């Protein structure tokens, strides 16, 4: 069954020219990233994708527009885990910077209207 | 009788000289074992590294029967400029033999390092570079979208 699925994806790739590889991050998702609850354990990992992959400078600087609402812990040179410090409304912007390049994404808080203990 | 004994002595002496010659021939150090006709680098003579890379460089020594291994590896800037290349680049020998060297980049540099290898009256050289690669783009994804490989 799994082989059939793989064959289907392969054939689809051949006929459409699309890349269905799951090995490398080929696309960017600037958000909105939804944080469903407060605390580090409920955070999500943001990956900065630096091009080219063999760039000499690999250390990405991350900043948050409001760390009283959304903060992060660094995982490695190009990854952080962002988390909601408190429940909040509106957008908090995370900026990733390297050399003179910046990438931005937005985080919102949405726990489905349930209060969290 | 006297003549016969002289002949016998001469014969014995001849045998002795002959035996000594054969012994000397058999025990003579084989010159080829330590001789070097040519040396070259296995692979490309321009090696591009990125910081953190470590590669092994093998010397090909001709004749293959040669056991010579006391080669000298000297690194310098290819344009002859002053400055210690070993601040940027390292070279060491993981085995006792200097027929194989390990090279690596500590950080990037803008010029080329020339590594001259000499020994047994022969020489060869190769170049090592570690150019700075500029960032051209950055984007962001979260773990719900990307399967990241590291």
Boltz contact constraints between the chains, C-beta under 6 A:
constraints:
  - contact:
      token1: [A, 22]
      token2: [B, 147]
      max_distance: 6.0
  - contact:
      token1: [A, 23]
      token2: [B, 149]
      max_distance: 6.0
  - contact:
      token1: [A, 25]
      token2: [B, 141]
      max_distance: 6.0
  - contact:
      token1: [A, 25]
      token2: [B, 146]
      max_distance: 6.0
  - contact:
      token1: [A, 28]
      token2: [B, 139]
      max_distance: 6.0
  - contact:
      token1: [A, 28]
      token2: [B, 140]
      max_distance: 6.0
  - contact:
      token1: [A, 28]
      token2: [B, 141]
      max_distance: 6.0
  - contact:
      token1: [A, 29]
      token2: [B, 141]
      max_distance: 6.0
  - contact:
      token1: [A, 29]
      token2: [B, 145]
      max_distance: 6.0
  - contact:
      token1: [A, 30]
      token2: [B, 140]
      max_distance: 6.0
  - contact:
      token1: [A, 33]
      token2: [B, 142]
      max_distance: 6.0
  - contact:
      token1: [A, 44]
      token2: [B, 142]
      max_distance: 6.0
  - contact:
      token1: [A, 44]
      token2: [B, 143]
      max_distance: 6.0
  - contact:
      token1: [A, 45]
      token2: [B, 143]
      max_distance: 6.0
  - contact:
      token1: [A, 46]
      token2: [B, 140]
      max_distance: 6.0
  - contact:
      token1: [A, 46]
      token2: [B, 142]
      max_distance: 6.0
  - contact:
      token1: [A, 47]
      token2: [B, 141]
      max_distance: 6.0
  - contact:
      token1: [A, 47]
      token2: [B, 146]
      max_distance: 6.0
  - contact:
      token1: [A, 47]
      token2: [B, 148]
      max_distance: 6.0
  - contact:
      token1: [A, 48]
      token2: [B, 138]
      max_distance: 6.0
  - contact:
      token1: [A, 48]
      token2: [B, 140]
      max_distance: 6.0
  - contact:
      token1: [A, 49]
      token2: [B, 139]
      max_distance: 6.0
  - contact:
      token1: [A, 50]
      token2: [B, 135]
      max_distance: 6.0
  - contact:
      token1: [A, 50]
      token2: [B, 138]
      max_distance: 6.0
  - contact:
      token1: [A, 51]
      token2: [B, 136]
      max_distance: 6.0
  - contact:
      token1: [A, 51]
      token2: [B, 137]
      max_distance: 6.0
  - contact:
      token1: [A, 54]
      token2: [B, 50]
      max_distance: 6.0
  - contact:
      token1: [A, 54]
      token2: [B, 133]
      max_distance: 6.0
  - contact:
      token1: [A, 55]
      token2: [B, 133]
      max_distance: 6.0
  - contact:
      token1: [A, 55]
      token2: [B, 135]
      max_distance: 6.0
  - contact:
      token1: [A, 56]
      token2: [B, 108]
      max_distance: 6.0
  - contact:
      token1: [A, 56]
      token2: [B, 132]
      max_distance: 6.0
  - contact:
      token1: [A, 56]
      token2: [B, 133]
      max_distance: 6.0
  - contact:
      token1: [A, 57]
      token2: [B, 135]
      max_distance: 6.0
  - contact:
      token1: [A, 96]
      token2: [B, 138]
      max_distance: 6.0
  - contact:
      token1: [A, 96]
      token2: [B, 140]
      max_distance: 6.0
  - contact:
      token1: [A, 98]
      token2: [B, 135]
      max_distance: 6.0
  - contact:
      token1: [A, 98]
      token2: [B, 138]
      max_distance: 6.0
  - contact:
      token1: [A, 99]
      token2: [B, 135]
      max_distance: 6.0
  - contact:
      token1: [A, 101]
      token2: [B, 135]
      max_distance: 6.0
  - contact:
      token1: [A, 101]
      token2: [B, 138]
      max_distance: 6.0
  - contact:
      token1: [A, 103]
      token2: [B, 138]
      max_distance: 6.0
  - contact:
      token1: [A, 103]
      token2: [B, 139]
      max_distance: 6.0
  - contact:
      token1: [A, 103]
      token2: [B, 140]
      max_distance: 6.0
  - contact:
      token1: [A, 105]
      token2: [B, 140]
      max_distance: 6.0
